[in-house]
């Protein structure tokens, strides 16, 4: 057996991008509403009428939700979890007995076989009881062992591991390393072939569920050798294997019950039969798993929004200021309106994306990413507004409120707990780049060779001809559309008229596509460095998607006699609010401080402004910025805590 490398791979920026690009799903075999939206084509027919679940799925889902609600109300003590910074073993055992570990696992493997829609409803419910419990279930099923095996596992792997994951075994997903986040090309953990096994060496950071996990999905680099293609590869690993040490249980600003740790592998033997997919397919497996796995975070954001709305309503109606209820003061009322309208829109985005995932008729990779991006950002804003509405009580802990005789409302806790969602499973900044890459895929497919420095003149000439044909057909369609006709989308007028909002979406989808084309023509190969511009393009697309989903959901509820008038009011309010944000974002596409910001950043890094830092004390402790992750035996106590 050859020795495992002891140094991290050295890669250039271009090589890192090539690794990420190779892991993308290259083809679009199914239609995508969001992809069409970014191309300036408002395909309302892809989402309206709103898709609906089968009745048997509804019945099975509702039956489980009733049991889960009772469990959450009687067995989960959120204050205790916050106080002790740990989910009690009896809660985890209860979730196992309830079958909550197997919500997404097929019934033939002992799971509940819930749809994505009802899985998300369950996460919203559990997450409202305690976000750390929601994170445990989500990490186990959305990105842990069950989902990769469902999509890429062999029948033998499914038969072996899925029954365990459905009832008894908690799983975790291990990709991040101390010096590797969203740039997996530099992954240092190795899996060296040795007979019928692989031998793993390396250190993984922020392993959610890693402290209590029984099974791990581990991403490791297989060295290229005779008979081995090599590359980043996925493995199912028994967490109790010899050579695995959980070296630290990490503590965070929020989610205090999260069982997240640092995991070291030292010569850990993993059978080749535990490899998921072929060598080199690990990143593709991870990204494909996240396509629907990302919907778990906005599910808990929806739950948070609902709770924020409940507390805002009750508190601002009870609290009087200057002779009238707090809610009737415009400065506070606008915040409550924002929370109510945004919660409605987030649930619309989530349910629409989830139902499309269940039906599998559409490619929802962009929709799921937008749901994650938009949900995590807006939920943080809603929680922040709730803290402001509560005033000093919003900043005070629930324990302190209880101690002095008031209702123990954990407003500051939800703000802390939600903050990680802007970083989890792809930070906002990475999501901007990921979505932007998918949004311009059609352009790169026809004209990418024109800006690729490695392509020959012949390749560029061929690309130029193809681009000419594509743009000759595409560009004229961006000039006019249904959004300019006053009668368009008239089926959305029932007392309150939502049709102007859909016409707005159609017009601005075309405007967004024109802006993107102009930017690509202007910056060409430098487009990928214009992250501020790309982020705004994506944010505009997210708002337009949310407006579309809100209108479609309002019409669904009206047609079914379920709070139709109120739904139309909320959709109207949300769309009016979103239009203000969209108009501002369009203005900032071309009028911004991006160039000046780059100059300032260079000055900061060069030390030109160090004088500005004078007059403060740095309370930071000693130690390196990034911990040493060199392979080797562990020098620390194993803090792994399996729950049995």
C-alpha positions as CSV (number, residue, x, y, z in Angstrom):
1,X,0.0,0.0,0.0
2,X,1.4,3.4,-1.0
3,X,1.6,6.1,1.7
4,X,-1.1,8.7,1.9
5,X,-0.1,12.2,0.8
6,X,0.7,14.5,3.6
7,X,0.3,17.8,1.8
8,X,-2.8,19.5,0.5
9,X,-3.2,19.6,-3.3
10,X,-2.0,22.8,-4.9
11,X,-4.4,24.0,-7.5
12,X,-4.8,27.2,-9.4
13,X,-8.0,29.2,-9.5
14,X,-8.7,27.9,-13.0
15,X,-8.2,24.3,-12.0
16,X,-10.5,24.8,-9.0
17,X,-13.2,26.1,-11.3
18,X,-12.7,23.2,-13.7
19,X,-13.3,20.7,-10.9
20,X,-16.5,22.5,-9.8
21,X,-17.6,22.7,-13.5
22,X,-17.0,19.0,-14.0
23,X,-19.2,18.2,-11.0
24,X,-22.2,20.1,-12.4
25,X,-25.1,18.4,-14.0
26,X,-24.4,19.3,-17.6
27,X,-27.7,18.5,-19.3
28,X,-31.2,20.0,-19.0
29,X,-33.4,17.0,-19.8
30,X,-36.5,18.5,-18.2
31,X,-38.0,22.0,-18.3
32,X,-37.1,24.5,-15.6
33,X,-39.3,27.5,-14.8
34,X,-36.4,29.4,-13.2
35,X,-34.0,28.7,-16.0
36,X,-36.5,30.0,-18.5
37,X,-37.1,33.0,-16.2
38,X,-33.4,34.0,-16.4
39,X,-33.5,33.6,-20.2
40,X,-36.4,36.2,-20.3
41,X,-39.1,33.6,-20.9
42,X,-41.9,33.7,-18.4
43,X,-43.3,30.1,-18.6
44,X,-46.3,30.4,-16.2
45,X,-47.6,27.2,-17.7
46,X,-44.8,25.3,-15.9
47,X,-46.2,26.3,-12.5
48,X,-49.9,27.1,-13.1
49,X,-52.2,25.5,-12.3
50,X,-50.3,24.7,-9.1
51,X,-49.3,21.0,-9.0
52,X,-51.0,19.0,-6.3
53,X,-50.0,15.9,-4.3
54,X,-51.8,12.6,-4.6
55,X,-54.6,12.0,-2.0
56,X,-52.9,9.0,-0.5
57,X,-49.7,11.0,0.0
58,X,-51.7,13.7,1.7
59,X,-53.4,11.2,4.0
60,X,-50.1,9.5,5.0
61,X,-48.4,12.8,5.5
62,X,-51.2,14.3,7.6
63,X,-51.3,11.2,9.8
64,X,-47.6,11.5,10.5
65,X,-47.8,15.2,11.1
66,X,-50.4,14.7,13.8
67,X,-48.2,12.2,15.7
68,X,-45.1,14.5,15.2
69,X,-47.0,17.5,16.5
70,X,-48.0,15.6,19.7
71,X,-44.4,14.5,20.2
72,X,-43.0,18.0,19.7
73,X,-45.5,19.5,22.1
74,X,-45.1,16.9,24.9
75,X,-41.5,15.6,24.5
76,X,-39.3,18.4,23.2
77,X,-38.3,21.0,25.8
78,X,-36.6,23.7,23.8
79,X,-35.6,25.7,26.8
80,X,-33.8,22.7,28.2
81,X,-31.9,22.0,25.0
82,X,-30.8,25.7,24.9
83,X,-29.8,25.6,28.5
84,X,-27.9,22.3,28.4
85,X,-26.6,22.7,24.8
86,X,-27.6,19.2,24.0
87,X,-30.6,17.3,22.7
88,X,-31.5,14.7,25.4
89,X,-31.1,11.1,24.5
90,X,-34.7,10.4,25.2
91,X,-35.8,12.9,22.5
92,X,-33.5,11.2,19.9
93,X,-34.8,7.8,21.0
94,X,-38.4,9.1,20.7
95,X,-37.8,10.4,17.2
96,X,-36.4,7.0,16.2
97,X,-39.5,5.2,17.6
98,X,-41.7,7.7,15.8
99,X,-40.0,6.8,12.5
100,X,-38.8,10.4,12.0
101,X,-35.3,9.2,10.9
102,X,-37.0,7.5,7.9
103,X,-39.3,10.2,6.7
104,X,-37.8,10.3,3.2
105,X,-36.9,6.6,3.1
106,X,-39.1,4.2,1.0
107,X,-41.5,2.0,3.0
108,X,-39.9,-1.1,1.6
109,X,-36.8,-0.3,3.6
110,X,-38.8,0.5,6.8
111,X,-39.2,4.2,6.2
112,X,-42.3,6.4,6.1
113,X,-42.0,7.2,2.4
114,X,-43.2,10.8,2.8
115,X,-43.2,13.2,-0.2
116,X,-40.8,16.1,-0.3
117,X,-43.8,18.4,0.5
118,X,-44.7,16.5,3.7
119,X,-41.0,16.0,4.7
120,X,-40.7,19.8,4.6
121,X,-43.9,20.3,6.6
122,X,-42.4,18.0,9.2
123,X,-39.1,19.9,9.3
124,X,-40.9,23.2,9.6
125,X,-42.9,21.8,12.6
126,X,-39.9,20.2,14.4
127,X,-37.7,23.2,13.6
128,X,-40.3,25.5,15.3
129,X,-40.2,23.3,18.4
130,X,-36.4,23.5,18.4
131,X,-34.1,24.3,15.4
132,X,-31.3,22.0,16.6
133,X,-33.7,19.0,16.4
134,X,-34.7,20.1,12.9
135,X,-31.1,20.3,11.9
136,X,-30.4,16.8,13.2
137,X,-33.2,15.3,11.1
138,X,-32.3,17.4,8.1
139,X,-28.6,16.6,8.1
140,X,-29.5,12.9,8.5
141,X,-31.9,12.7,5.6
142,X,-31.3,15.6,3.3
143,X,-27.5,15.2,2.9
144,X,-26.6,12.2,5.0
145,X,-26.6,8.5,3.9
146,X,-30.2,8.1,2.8
147,X,-30.3,10.6,0.0
148,X,-27.0,9.7,-1.8
149,X,-27.9,6.0,-1.6
150,X,-31.4,6.7,-2.9
151,X,-30.0,8.4,-6.0
152,X,-26.7,6.6,-6.6
153,X,-26.4,3.5,-4.3
154,X,-26.4,-0.1,-5.5
155,X,-29.3,-2.3,-4.5
156,X,-27.0,-4.1,-2.0
157,X,-26.1,-0.8,-0.4
158,X,-29.7,0.2,-0.1
159,X,-30.7,-3.2,1.4
160,X,-27.8,-2.9,3.9
161,X,-27.9,0.7,5.1
162,X,-31.4,2.2,4.4
163,X,-33.3,0.0,7.0
164,X,-30.7,1.1,9.6
165,X,-31.1,4.8,8.7
166,X,-34.9,4.5,8.8
167,X,-35.1,3.4,12.4
168,X,-31.9,3.3,14.4
169,X,-28.8,4.8,12.8
170,X,-28.1,8.5,12.6
171,X,-26.0,9.6,9.6
172,X,-23.8,12.6,8.8
173,X,-22.2,14.2,5.7
174,X,-18.4,14.9,5.8
175,X,-17.1,17.2,3.0
176,X,-15.7,20.4,4.6
177,X,-12.1,20.4,6.0
178,X,-10.3,23.0,8.1
179,X,-8.9,24.7,5.0
180,X,-11.5,23.6,2.4
181,X,-15.0,24.9,2.1
182,X,-16.6,25.7,-1.2
183,X,-13.5,24.9,-3.2
184,X,-13.4,21.1,-3.1
185,X,-10.5,20.9,-5.6
186,X,-8.2,21.3,-2.6
187,X,-9.7,18.4,-0.7
188,X,-6.9,16.7,1.3
189,X,-8.5,13.7,2.9
190,X,-7.3,10.6,1.0
191,X,-8.7,7.2,0.3
192,X,-5.9,5.0,-0.9
193,X,-6.9,1.6,-2.5
194,X,-5.5,-1.4,-0.7
195,X,-6.8,-4.7,-2.0
196,X,-10.6,-4.9,-1.5
197,X,-10.5,-1.8,0.8
198,X,-9.7,1.9,0.8
199,X,-7.7,3.4,3.6
200,X,-8.9,6.9,4.7
201,X,-6.6,9.5,6.2
202,X,-7.6,13.2,6.9
203,X,-9.5,15.6,9.0
204,X,-13.1,16.8,8.5
205,X,-14.6,20.0,10.1
206,X,-18.1,21.0,11.0
207,X,-19.5,17.5,10.8
208,X,-23.2,18.0,11.7
209,X,-24.4,14.9,13.5
210,X,-20.8,13.7,13.5
211,X,-20.6,13.5,17.3
212,X,-23.6,11.0,17.6
213,X,-23.5,9.5,14.1
214,X,-23.5,5.8,13.4
215,X,-22.9,6.1,9.6
216,X,-21.0,8.7,7.7
217,X,-20.9,9.8,4.0
218,X,-17.3,10.8,3.5
219,X,-15.8,12.7,0.5
220,X,-12.1,11.7,0.0
221,X,-9.6,11.9,-2.8
222,X,-8.5,8.7,-4.4
223,X,-5.0,8.9,-5.9
224,X,-4.9,8.1,-9.6
225,X,-3.1,4.8,-10.2
226,X,-3.2,1.7,-12.4
227,X,-6.7,0.4,-12.4
228,X,-8.0,3.5,-10.5
229,X,-9.4,6.6,-12.2
230,X,-9.0,8.5,-8.9
231,X,-10.6,11.8,-8.0
232,X,-13.0,12.9,-5.2
233,X,-15.1,9.9,-4.2
234,X,-18.0,9.2,-1.8
235,X,-18.0,6.4,0.7
236,X,-20.3,5.1,3.4
237,X,-18.2,4.7,6.6
238,X,-19.2,3.1,9.9
239,X,-18.7,5.9,12.4
240,X,-17.4,3.4,15.0
241,X,-14.6,2.1,12.8
242,X,-11.1,1.8,14.2
243,X,-9.1,4.9,13.5
244,X,-12.0,7.4,13.6
245,X,-11.8,10.0,16.4
246,X,-14.3,12.8,17.1
247,X,-11.8,15.3,18.4
248,X,-14.0,18.1,19.4
249,X,-17.7,18.9,19.8
250,X,-18.0,22.4,18.3
251,X,-20.1,25.1,20.0
252,X,-21.8,27.9,18.1
253,X,-23.6,31.2,18.3
254,X,-26.9,29.4,17.7
255,X,-28.3,25.9,17.4
256,X,-26.8,25.1,20.8
257,X,-28.0,21.5,20.7
258,X,-26.2,20.8,17.4
259,X,-24.0,17.7,17.5
260,X,-21.3,19.1,15.3
261,X,-17.7,18.1,15.5
262,X,-14.2,17.7,14.1
263,X,-13.6,14.1,12.9
264,X,-10.1,12.6,12.2
265,X,-9.5,9.5,10.1
266,X,-6.3,7.7,10.6
267,X,-5.8,4.6,8.4
268,X,-9.5,3.8,8.5
269,X,-10.3,0.8,6.4
270,X,-13.4,1.0,4.3
271,X,-14.6,-1.9,2.1
272,X,-14.7,-1.0,-1.6
273,X,-18.3,-2.2,-1.5
274,X,-19.1,0.9,0.5
275,X,-18.0,3.3,-2.3
276,X,-21.0,5.2,-3.6
277,X,-20.8,5.4,-7.4
278,X,-17.6,5.3,-9.4
279,X,-14.3,6.9,-8.4
280,X,-14.2,10.6,-9.1
281,X,-18.0,11.0,-8.9
282,X,-18.1,12.3,-5.3
283,X,-18.7,15.9,-6.1
284,X,-21.4,15.2,-8.6
285,X,-23.1,13.0,-6.1
286,X,-22.9,15.7,-3.4
287,X,-24.2,18.4,-5.7
288,X,-27.0,16.3,-7.1
289,X,-28.0,15.3,-3.5
290,X,-28.2,19.0,-2.6
291,X,-30.6,19.8,-5.5
292,X,-33.5,18.7,-3.4
293,X,-31.6,18.5,-0.1
294,X,-31.4,22.3,0.0
295,X,-35.2,22.5,0.4
296,X,-34.8,21.4,4.0
297,X,-33.4,24.8,5.0
298,X,-36.2,27.0,3.6
299,X,-38.6,24.5,5.2
300,X,-37.3,25.5,8.6
301,X,-37.2,29.1,7.5
302,X,-40.9,29.0,6.7
303,X,-41.6,27.5,10.2
304,X,-39.6,30.4,11.7
305,X,-41.5,32.9,9.7
306,X,-44.8,31.5,10.9
307,X,-43.6,31.7,14.5
308,X,-42.3,35.3,14.1
309,X,-45.8,36.3,12.7
310,X,-47.6,34.6,15.7
311,X,-45.4,36.4,18.3
312,X,-45.6,39.7,16.4
313,X,-49.4,39.6,16.2
314,X,-49.9,38.6,19.8
315,X,-47.3,41.0,21.3
316,X,-48.1,44.1,19.2
317,X,-51.8,43.7,19.9
318,X,-51.2,43.4,23.7
319,X,-48.5,46.1,24.1
320,X,-49.8,49.7,24.1
321,X,-47.7,52.7,23.2
322,X,-49.0,56.3,23.3
323,X,-52.6,55.2,23.8
324,X,-53.0,52.5,21.1
325,X,-51.8,49.0,20.3
326,X,-48.2,48.8,19.0
327,X,-49.3,47.3,15.7
328,X,-51.3,50.4,14.8
329,X,-48.2,52.5,14.7
330,X,-47.1,52.7,11.1
331,X,-43.4,52.1,11.9
332,X,-44.2,48.8,13.6
333,X,-47.1,47.9,11.3
334,X,-44.9,47.9,8.2
335,X,-42.6,45.4,9.9
336,X,-45.6,43.1,10.7
337,X,-46.8,43.4,7.1
338,X,-43.4,42.4,5.8
339,X,-43.3,39.4,8.1
340,X,-46.8,38.2,7.1
341,X,-46.4,38.8,3.3
342,X,-42.9,37.3,3.3
343,X,-43.9,34.2,5.2
344,X,-46.7,33.6,2.7
345,X,-44.3,34.0,-0.2
346,X,-41.7,31.7,1.3
347,X,-44.2,29.0,1.9
348,X,-45.4,29.4,-1.7
349,X,-41.9,29.0,-3.0
350,X,-41.2,26.0,-0.8
351,X,-44.4,24.1,-1.6
352,X,-44.2,24.8,-5.3
353,X,-40.6,23.7,-5.5
354,X,-41.2,20.6,-3.3
355,X,-44.3,19.5,-5.3
356,X,-42.3,19.9,-8.6
357,X,-39.6,17.8,-7.0
358,X,-42.1,15.1,-6.1
359,X,-43.6,15.0,-9.6
360,X,-40.1,14.9,-11.2
361,X,-41.5,16.5,-14.3
362,X,-39.3,19.6,-14.0
363,X,-35.6,20.2,-13.3
364,X,-35.7,22.1,-10.1
365,X,-31.9,22.6,-9.4
366,X,-32.3,26.4,-9.8
367,X,-35.6,26.6,-8.0
368,X,-34.2,24.7,-4.9
369,X,-31.1,26.9,-4.8
370,X,-33.3,30.0,-5.1
371,X,-35.5,28.7,-2.3
372,X,-32.5,28.1,-0.1
373,X,-30.9,31.5,-0.9
374,X,-34.1,33.5,-0.6
375,X,-35.5,31.7,2.4
376,X,-32.3,32.0,4.5
377,X,-31.9,35.7,3.8
378,X,-35.5,36.7,4.3
379,X,-35.9,34.6,7.5
380,X,-33.0,36.4,9.1
381,X,-34.7,39.7,8.2
382,X,-38.0,38.6,9.7
383,X,-36.3,37.4,12.9
384,X,-34.5,40.7,13.2
385,X,-37.7,42.7,12.7
386,X,-39.3,40.5,15.4
387,X,-36.5,41.4,17.8
388,X,-37.0,45.1,17.0
389,X,-40.8,44.8,17.5
390,X,-40.3,43.3,20.9
391,X,-37.8,46.0,21.8
392,X,-35.7,45.4,24.9
393,X,-37.6,42.1,25.5
394,X,-36.4,41.0,22.1
395,X,-32.8,41.3,23.2
396,X,-33.5,39.6,26.6
397,X,-33.2,35.8,26.8
398,X,-36.3,33.7,27.3
399,X,-34.8,32.4,30.6
400,X,-34.4,35.9,31.9
401,X,-38.0,36.8,30.9
402,X,-39.3,33.8,32.7
403,X,-37.3,34.6,35.8
404,X,-38.9,37.9,36.2
405,X,-42.4,36.7,35.5
406,X,-43.0,37.4,31.9
407,X,-43.8,35.1,28.9
408,X,-40.5,33.3,27.9
409,X,-40.4,34.3,24.2
410,X,-37.0,33.2,22.7
411,X,-36.9,36.0,20.0
412,X,-33.1,36.5,20.4
413,X,-32.6,32.8,20.2
414,X,-34.4,32.4,16.8
415,X,-32.2,35.3,15.4
416,X,-29.1,33.4,16.5
417,X,-30.4,30.0,15.3
418,X,-31.4,31.3,11.9
419,X,-28.1,33.1,11.2
420,X,-26.3,29.9,10.2
421,X,-28.7,29.2,7.3
422,X,-27.0,32.0,5.3
423,X,-23.8,29.8,5.5
424,X,-25.1,26.2,5.8
425,X,-25.1,24.1,2.6
426,X,-23.7,26.9,0.5
427,X,-23.2,30.4,1.7
428,X,-25.2,33.2,0.2
429,X,-22.2,34.3,-1.8
430,X,-21.6,30.8,-3.1
431,X,-25.3,30.4,-3.9
432,X,-25.1,33.6,-5.9
433,X,-22.3,32.2,-8.0
434,X,-23.8,28.7,-8.3
435,X,-27.2,30.0,-9.5
436,X,-25.6,32.6,-11.8
437,X,-23.6,29.8,-13.5
438,X,-26.8,27.9,-14.1
439,X,-28.6,31.1,-15.2
440,X,-26.0,31.8,-18.0
441,X,-25.6,28.1,-19.0
442,X,-27.5,28.6,-22.3
443,X,-25.1,31.4,-23.2
444,X,-22.0,29.5,-22.3
445,X,-23.3,26.5,-24.2
446,X,-23.4,28.4,-27.5
447,X,-20.7,31.1,-26.9
448,X,-18.5,29.8,-24.1
449,X,-15.7,28.9,-26.5
450,X,-15.4,32.5,-27.6
451,X,-14.1,33.5,-24.2
452,X,-12.2,30.4,-23.4
453,X,-8.4,31.2,-23.7
454,X,-7.6,27.5,-24.3
455,X,-9.8,27.2,-27.4
456,X,-8.3,27.3,-30.9
457,X,-9.3,29.9,-33.5
458,X,-11.2,27.2,-35.3
459,X,-13.2,26.4,-32.1
460,X,-13.9,30.2,-31.6
461,X,-15.0,30.5,-35.2
462,X,-17.4,27.6,-34.8
463,X,-18.7,29.1,-31.5
464,X,-19.2,32.5,-33.2
465,X,-21.4,30.9,-35.9
466,X,-23.5,29.0,-33.3
467,X,-23.9,32.1,-31.2
468,X,-25.0,34.1,-34.2
469,X,-27.8,31.6,-34.9
470,X,-28.9,31.4,-31.2
471,X,-28.9,35.2,-30.6
472,X,-30.6,36.0,-33.9
473,X,-33.6,33.9,-32.6
474,X,-33.4,34.8,-29.0
475,X,-32.8,38.6,-28.8
476,X,-35.9,39.7,-30.8
477,X,-38.1,37.8,-28.3
478,X,-36.8,40.0,-25.5
479,X,-38.3,43.2,-27.0
480,X,-42.0,42.5,-26.4
481,X,-44.2,40.1,-24.6
482,X,-47.5,39.5,-22.7
483,X,-46.4,41.7,-19.9
484,X,-47.2,44.7,-22.1
485,X,-50.8,43.7,-22.7
486,X,-53.3,45.0,-20.1
487,X,-55.5,41.9,-20.5
488,X,-52.7,39.3,-19.8
489,X,-53.1,36.9,-16.9
490,X,-56.7,38.0,-16.3
491,X,-57.4,34.7,-14.5
492,X,-55.7,36.2,-11.5
493,X,-58.2,39.0,-11.0
494,X,-60.8,38.2,-8.2
495,X,-61.7,41.3,-6.3
496,X,-57.9,41.9,-5.8
497,X,-56.1,42.0,-9.1
498,X,-52.8,40.1,-9.2
499,X,-52.4,40.2,-12.9
500,X,-50.4,43.5,-12.9
501,X,-47.8,41.7,-10.8
502,X,-47.5,38.8,-13.3
503,X,-47.2,41.3,-16.1
504,X,-44.4,43.0,-14.1
505,X,-42.6,39.6,-13.7
506,X,-42.9,38.9,-17.5
507,X,-41.5,42.3,-18.4
508,X,-38.7,42.3,-15.9
509,X,-37.7,38.7,-16.8
510,X,-37.0,40.0,-20.3
511,X,-35.2,43.1,-18.9
512,X,-33.1,40.8,-16.7
513,X,-32.1,38.7,-19.7
514,X,-31.2,41.8,-21.7
515,X,-29.1,43.1,-18.8
516,X,-27.3,39.7,-18.5
517,X,-26.6,39.6,-22.3
518,X,-25.3,43.2,-22.3
519,X,-23.0,42.4,-19.3
520,X,-21.6,39.3,-21.0
521,X,-21.0,41.2,-24.2
522,X,-19.2,43.9,-22.2
523,X,-17.1,41.8,-19.8
524,X,-16.9,38.5,-21.7
525,X,-14.3,36.3,-19.9
526,X,-14.1,38.7,-17.0
527,X,-17.8,38.2,-16.3
528,X,-17.0,35.5,-13.6
529,X,-15.1,38.1,-11.6
530,X,-18.1,40.5,-11.5
531,X,-19.6,38.8,-8.4
532,X,-21.5,41.9,-7.3
533,X,-23.3,42.2,-10.6
534,X,-24.0,38.4,-10.7
535,X,-25.3,38.5,-7.1
536,X,-27.8,41.2,-8.0
537,X,-28.9,39.3,-11.1
538,X,-29.7,36.3,-9.0
539,X,-31.4,38.3,-6.3
540,X,-33.7,39.8,-9.0
541,X,-34.5,36.3,-10.3
542,X,-35.2,35.2,-6.7
543,X,-37.7,38.0,-6.2
544,X,-39.4,37.3,-9.6
545,X,-39.7,33.6,-8.8
546,X,-41.1,34.4,-5.3
547,X,-43.7,36.8,-6.9
548,X,-44.8,34.1,-9.4
549,X,-45.1,31.5,-6.7
550,X,-47.1,33.8,-4.4
551,X,-49.6,34.6,-7.1
552,X,-50.0,30.9,-8.1
553,X,-50.4,29.9,-4.5
554,X,-53.0,32.6,-3.9
555,X,-55.0,31.4,-6.9
556,X,-54.8,27.8,-5.7
557,X,-56.1,28.7,-2.3
558,X,-58.9,30.8,-3.8
559,X,-60.0,28.0,-6.2
560,X,-60.1,25.5,-3.3
561,X,-62.0,27.9,-1.0
562,X,-59.2,28.1,1.5
563,X,-58.8,31.7,2.7
564,X,-58.7,32.9,-0.9
565,X,-59.4,36.6,-0.3
566,X,-56.8,36.7,2.5
567,X,-54.3,34.8,0.3
568,X,-54.8,37.4,-2.5
569,X,-54.2,40.2,0.0
570,X,-51.0,38.7,1.2
571,X,-49.8,37.9,-2.4
572,X,-50.6,41.5,-3.4
573,X,-48.7,42.9,-0.4
574,X,-45.7,40.7,-1.0
575,X,-45.6,41.6,-4.7
576,X,-45.8,45.3,-4.0
577,X,-42.9,45.0,-1.5
578,X,-40.9,42.8,-3.9
579,X,-41.3,45.3,-6.8
580,X,-39.7,48.0,-4.7
581,X,-36.7,45.7,-4.1
582,X,-36.5,44.6,-7.7
583,X,-36.5,48.2,-9.0
584,X,-33.7,49.0,-6.5
585,X,-31.7,46.0,-7.6
586,X,-32.0,46.9,-11.3
587,X,-30.7,50.4,-10.5
588,X,-27.8,48.9,-8.7
589,X,-26.8,46.7,-11.6
590,X,-25.1,49.7,-13.2
591,X,-24.9,52.3,-10.5
592,X,-22.9,50.8,-7.6
593,X,-19.6,51.1,-5.7
594,X,-18.1,47.8,-7.0
595,X,-15.0,49.3,-8.6
596,X,-14.3,51.6,-5.6
597,X,-14.8,48.7,-3.2
598,X,-12.1,46.7,-5.0
599,X,-9.7,49.6,-4.6
600,X,-10.5,49.9,-0.9
601,X,-10.0,46.2,-0.4
602,X,-6.6,46.3,-2.0
603,X,-5.7,49.1,0.3
604,X,-6.9,47.2,3.4
605,X,-4.9,44.1,2.4
606,X,-1.8,46.2,1.7
607,X,-2.1,47.8,5.2
608,X,-2.8,51.3,4.0
609,X,-5.6,51.8,6.6
610,X,-4.0,50.1,9.6
611,X,-4.1,53.4,11.3
612,X,-7.9,53.2,11.4
613,X,-7.6,50.1,13.7
614,X,-5.8,52.0,16.4
615,X,-7.6,52.7,19.7
616,X,-9.1,49.3,20.4
617,X,-8.2,46.1,22.2
618,X,-8.4,42.7,20.3
619,X,-9.8,40.1,22.8
620,X,-9.1,37.2,20.4
621,X,-7.1,34.3,21.9
622,X,-3.9,32.8,20.7
623,X,-3.5,30.3,17.9
624,X,-3.4,29.9,14.1
625,X,-6.2,31.1,11.9
626,X,-6.7,27.6,10.6
627,X,-6.0,24.5,12.7
628,X,-3.4,22.0,11.6
629,X,-5.1,19.2,9.7
630,X,-2.0,17.0,8.9
631,X,-2.9,13.3,8.7
632,X,-1.8,11.1,11.5
633,X,-3.0,9.4,14.7
634,X,-5.3,11.5,17.0
635,X,-3.8,13.1,20.1
636,X,-7.1,13.8,21.6
637,X,-9.8,12.0,23.5
638,X,-12.7,10.6,21.4
639,X,-15.8,12.6,22.3
640,X,-18.1,10.5,20.0
641,X,-21.4,9.9,21.8
642,X,-23.6,7.3,20.0
643,X,-27.2,7.3,21.1
644,X,-28.5,3.8,21.7
